[in-house]
């Protein structure tokens, strides 16, 4: 029996490099913790590593409130995770995700219900997948019923997602490896040799260089991107841009290329609100780029995984509907 005076849910946003735990009551976060025990950085191999990571971040919570429901999303449900939760096909909503959950013993008492990812696989088209973003989208939809009716949600990141939502369902989406490509080019290509050695340090971004990259992306022809990327080197060699500005040019070029593609895919659609979800600084960078392209942003949200996991737990029948 669930008591109104106790937390109801332990929600786990479990990715590749980090683990976030949310203690929730009445749909609100009452406490949160974070650790570096993502699925690639566990304290031990196999299922034991997941059990130890869970105990380290939330064992005392589970001991204090043994009736806690426990749910998880993200790479914890991948083939490399605790237990694989197979992808569900588009169109998918929170009820479909909840019906296709997998259950794994936590080693601490309650089982953990893991959310599946989502697969887009249409005849004649290249397939696409997401795992973790679908829960963030479910959380964002609960912020505004109009977004659930019809909107485009953009989730910037290592693998950015552009997701079309209709009638509360994820109907189609596209993934762009923008963040990963930027990191690879900076760290493992000849371009990185001209970048400052302390490029990881906090610094002011160069707006002019960023907008130059955006302009190149907007004016480029199909197939130009790899040629334009090399300009990061030539602009530095010729002194047209200072070394400190080259990363901002490359960022603008890659983000701009993503935006050109994402907006082109929506050109023939009925206009819909564009909602952004993600880390504030990166979302701000994308919002600035969208404004440069004349595209308004309806809202910018932080990590909505906790609210999405609450809705997932409700849909899975783990929580009373009246709390």
Helices and strands as residue ranges (DSSP letters): E 9-14, E 19-25, E 28-35, H 46-64, E 69-73, G 75-77, E 88-89, H 94-99, E 102-105, E 111-114, E 118-120, E 128-130, H 133-141, H 145-149, E 150-155, E 160-166, E 169-176, H 178-188, G 190-194, H 207-219, H 225-237, H 243-265, E 273-277, H 280-292, E 299-301, H 305-315
